[in-house]
């Protein structure tokens, strides 16, 4: 994987070999016009969204974070000036439905299959050969900005148990701040990373507020955490300055097994 096209050169070919088309899939660098012009048919890009919706670096993530109910794949030409502004040669039609509680991995893998099939069909039909027909649609243009640490920062006022699991699985972890239930807003707290999040399909029947957690021994030792809607099990916890520890073990080690402590 190259990090820049600066000083990069095309590999030398044998006299009987040649390239006539660039194909970019999940490629984060802008391919310069000077390179595209070296190929008789320019280049193609396989993009996992219904362009011009979600142009940019994180279309699948933004689709799920915005709770869209449909998505798709677009095969487009490589634009010489801007990311994801090429001519649309083929696009999912009708759109691909996204079932409730779809995980990032599931959607990613499904779109990969769709994208591969559509790319093969684009090549078979030679849709990249001029004159090129540009498919028009009514999708609203938007930008799929890169995910950042703030996308994994728990919003206790908004997130359900399903939302926390989705983000933890997609982004690797979620984070919050550890303090006391009676803390003042100005009280210093420690950043805490939570991983291995699973939604509970049963009610612990604990009378605690959102962001509070407790030790539960049945059906097995675990740490349970209350969200705005529903409960999650936390598999591992890493408090700022400390090593990561299994959730049940961490909360069992706390005085009163979590009573009086809270995530903010």
C-alpha positions in Angstrom: 0.0 0.0 0.0 1.5 3.3 -1.0 1.1 6.4 1.2 1.5 9.0 -1.6 1.8 9.3 -5.4 4.7 11.7 -5.1 7.6 10.3 -7.0 5.6 7.1 -7.6 6.1 5.5 -11.0 4.1 2.9 -12.9 5.8 -0.5 -12.8 7.7 -1.4 -15.9 5.9 -3.9 -18.2 7.1 -6.5 -20.5 6.7 -5.8 -24.3 3.7 -8.1 -24.4 1.9 -6.5 -21.4 -0.1 -3.4 -21.0 -2.6 -1.6 -18.7 -5.6 0.2 -20.0 -7.8 0.9 -16.9 -7.4 1.8 -13.3 -9.8 0.2 -10.8 -9.9 1.6 -7.3 -11.8 -0.1 -4.4 -11.7 1.3 -0.8 -8.6 3.4 -1.8 -8.0 6.4 0.4 -5.6 8.4 -1.9 -6.7 10.8 -4.6 -5.5 9.5 -7.9 -4.0 12.4 -9.9 -5.0 13.3 -13.4 -1.4 12.8 -14.6 -1.8 9.1 -13.7 -5.4 8.6 -14.9 -4.4 10.1 -18.3 -1.8 7.4 -18.8 -4.6 4.8 -19.2 -6.7 4.6 -22.4 -9.9 4.3 -20.5 -9.0 6.3 -17.4 -10.2 4.6 -14.2 -13.2 3.2 -12.3 -14.1 3.4 -8.6 -16.3 1.0 -6.6 -18.0 3.1 -3.9 -20.3 1.6 -1.2 -23.1 4.2 -1.2 -25.7 5.6 -3.5 -23.7 8.5 -4.9 -23.8 11.5 -4.7 -25.0 10.5 -1.2 -22.1 9.9 1.2 -19.1 11.0 -0.9 -15.9 10.5 1.1 -14.0 8.3 3.4 -16.6 6.6 5.6 -19.8 5.8 3.6 -20.7 2.6 5.4 -20.1 4.0 8.8 -22.2 7.1 8.2 -25.0 5.0 6.7 -25.3 3.0 9.9 -24.7 6.0 12.3 -27.5 7.9 10.5 -29.7 4.8 10.8 -30.5 4.8 7.0 -32.9 2.1 5.9 -31.3 1.6 2.5 -28.0 1.8 0.8 -26.2 0.6 -2.3 -23.1 0.4 -4.5 -22.0 2.8 -7.2 -19.6 2.2 -10.0 -18.2 5.5 -11.2 -15.4 6.9 -13.3 -12.4 8.4 -11.5 -12.8 12.2 -11.5 -9.6 14.1 -12.2 -10.4 16.9 -9.8 -12.5 15.7 -6.9 -13.2 12.6 -4.9 -16.3 10.7 -5.8 -17.5 13.1 -8.5 -17.1 10.8 -11.5 -19.8 9.7 -14.0 -22.0 7.0 -12.6 -21.9 3.9 -14.8 -23.9 1.5 -12.7 -25.8 1.8 -9.4 -27.9 -0.5 -7.2 -31.5 -0.3 -8.3 -33.6 -0.8 -6.4 -31.6 0.2 -3.3 -30.4 -2.5 -0.9 -32.5 -2.6 2.3 -30.8 -2.5 5.7 -32.6 -4.7 8.2 -32.8 -3.5 11.8 -29.8 -4.1 14.0 -27.5 -4.8 11.0 -23.8 -4.8 12.1 -21.0 -3.0 10.4 -19.3 -6.2 9.4 -22.5 -7.7 7.9 -23.2 -4.6 5.8 -19.6 -4.3 4.7 -19.4 -7.9 3.6 -22.8 -7.7 1.8 -21.8 -4.5 -0.1 -18.5 -6.1 -1.0 -20.3 -8.9 -2.8 -22.7 -6.5 -4.6 -19.7 -4.3 -5.6 -17.7 -7.2 -7.0 -20.7 -8.4 -9.1 -21.5 -4.9 -10.3 -17.8 -4.3 -11.3 -17.7 -7.5 -13.3 -20.9 -6.6 -15.1 -19.6 -3.0 -15.8 -16.5 -4.5 -17.4 -18.6 -7.1 -19.4 -20.8 -4.4 -20.8 -17.8 -2.2 -21.4 -19.6 0.8 -19.9 -16.3 2.6 -19.4 -15.8 2.9 -23.2 -16.7 6.3 -24.6 -19.2 7.6 -25.2 -20.1 7.2 -21.6 -23.6 7.3 -20.3 -23.9 9.1 -16.9 -26.8 7.7 -14.8 -28.8 10.5 -13.1 -30.6 10.1 -9.8 -32.4 12.1 -7.2 -30.2 11.2 -4.2 -29.1 14.3 -2.2 -25.4 15.0 -2.2 -23.7 14.6 1.2 -20.2 14.0 2.6 -19.2 10.9 4.6 -16.6 12.4 6.9 -14.0 10.2 8.6 -15.0 8.7 11.9 -13.3 10.2 14.9 -13.0 9.4 18.6 -16.0 11.6 19.2 -18.1 9.1 17.3 -17.3 6.6 20.0 -17.9 9.0 22.9 -21.0 7.7 24.6 -24.0 10.1 24.6 -26.0 9.0 27.6 -28.9 11.3 26.7 -29.3 9.6 23.3 -27.8 6.1 23.0 -29.8 3.0 23.3 -28.2 -0.4 24.1 -28.4 -1.3 20.4 -26.6 2.0 19.5 -23.8 1.3 22.0 -23.3 -2.2 20.6 -23.3 -1.0 17.0 -20.6 1.7 17.7 -18.4 -0.6 19.8 -18.4 -3.2 17.1 -17.9 -0.8 14.3 -15.3 1.5 15.9 -13.6 -1.1 18.2 -14.6 0.5 21.5 -16.6 3.3 23.1 -15.6 5.6 25.8 -16.9 7.7 28.6 -15.8 9.2 31.9 -15.8 7.5 35.3 -17.0 9.4 38.4 -19.4 9.2 41.3 -23.2 9.3 41.1 -23.3 12.5 43.1 -20.4 14.3 41.3 -20.7 17.9 40.5 -20.3 18.8 36.8 -16.8 20.3 37.5 -15.5 17.2 39.3 -12.5 15.7 37.6 -13.2 12.3 36.0 -11.1 9.6 34.3 -11.6 8.6 30.7 -12.7 5.0 30.5 -12.8 2.7 27.5 -15.5 0.0 27.2 -15.2 -3.0 24.8 -16.9 -6.3 24.0 -20.4 -4.8 24.3 -23.4 -7.1 24.1 -27.1 -6.2 24.4 -28.9 -8.0 27.2 -32.0 -9.8 26.2 -33.3 -9.9 29.8 -33.9 -7.2 32.4 -31.6 -7.2 35.4 -34.4 -5.5 37.4 -32.1 -3.0 39.0 -33.3 0.4 40.1 -30.4 2.5 38.9 -30.0 5.4 36.6 -28.6 5.8 33.0 -24.8 5.4 33.1 -24.8 3.4 36.3 -23.6 -0.1 36.4 -23.7 -3.1 38.8 -22.2 -6.5 39.4 -24.4 -9.4 38.5 -23.6 -13.0 39.2 -26.4 -14.8 37.4 -26.5 -16.4 35.0 -22.7 -15.7 35.3 -20.4 -13.1 36.7 -20.7 -9.9 34.6 -20.9 -6.2 34.5 -24.3 -4.7 33.4 -24.7 -1.1 32.4 -27.9 0.8 32.0 -28.4 2.8 28.8 -31.2 5.3 28.0 -33.1 2.4 26.4 -32.1 -1.1 27.5 -29.1 -2.7 29.1 -25.7 -3.9 27.9 -23.1 -6.3 29.2 -19.6 -4.8 29.2 -16.9 -7.4 28.5 -13.8 -5.3 29.3 -13.0 -2.0 31.0 -9.9 0.2 30.7 -9.7 3.2 33.1 -7.3 6.0 32.2 -3.8 5.1 33.6 -4.8 1.4 34.3 -4.6 -1.9 32.4 -7.6 -3.3 30.7 -9.5 -5.8 32.8 -12.5 -8.1 32.3 -15.7 -6.3 33.1 -17.1 -8.7 35.8 -13.7 -8.8 37.5 -13.3 -5.0 37.4 -16.7 -4.2 38.9 -16.2 -7.0 41.6 -13.0 -5.3 42.6 -14.8 -2.0 43.3 -16.0 -1.3 46.8 -19.7 -2.1 47.1 -19.5 -3.6 43.6 -20.2 -0.4 41.7 -22.6 1.2 44.1 -22.1 5.0 44.1 -20.1 4.9 40.8 -21.3 6.1 37.5 -20.2 6.9 33.9 -20.7 10.4 32.7 
